[in-house]
């Protein structure tokens, strides 16, 4: 009778070893898929990125002065801006881009005077929303907040 019990335990140990190997293989496959997805996501971000960096933005002496730079890898066909104060639009316009658009690493500036109906208020907070449109029609938007001085 003891032989049968010992024999039974050996069979359990064999099944446990097989299950352990299958679990390790499953964990390895899941980790590999996760790592692959993560790496491919980083490669596509580095390879084809989009972005506008606001290099300078000022609201001073009743003027908006703003400089932006294309930090992505696509060319913008147009870039516009809108200035908001207390949720209301107070100024808008577009950047004058070089022929062919704003290429990667290029910068452009805009200067615009506030209107007499919406003059700058010293100490007021202004949110500047910049929207760039790529040659393929897709858009990229960023914003910055400045205080009038």
Residue, then its C-alpha position, 0 to 999 in steps of 0.5 A: x500500500x505504501x508503494x501506491x502512495x509514493x507512486x501517487x506523489x511522484x505523479x503530482x510532482x511531475x504535473x507541478x513541474x509541467x505547470x510551473x514550466x507553462x506558467x514561466x513560459x506564459x509570463x515570459x510571453x506576456x513580458x515580451x509583448x509588453x516590452x515590445x509594445x513599449x519599445x515600439x511606442x518610444x520609437x514611433x514617438x522619437x521618429x515622428x514627433x509633433x510639437x510647438x515650443x513657446x520660446x517667449x510670450x509677453x503681454x506688455x505695453x498693450x502688445x502681444x509679443x510671442x515667439x514659437x519654435x517647431x520642435x517636431x519632425x513635421x512642417x506646419x502649413x499654418x500657425x494661429x494664436x488666440x489670447x483669452x482673459x477671464x475666459x473671453x477672447x481678447x485677441x487673435x491672429x496668425x503667424x507669418x510663416x516662411x514659404x513652404x511652412x514652418x519646418x522642424x527647428x525653425x522659429x517665428x515671431x508675432x507682434x500684435x497690438x491690443x485693440x482699444x476696445x480690449x486693452x491690456x490690463x496690467x496684472x491680468x492673466x492671459x492664456x495664449x492658445x497656439x494651434x498649428x496645422x500640418x501639411x496633411x491637415x492634422x492639428x497640434x495645440x498648446x497653450x501658455x499663460x502670462x501676466x500682463x505687465 
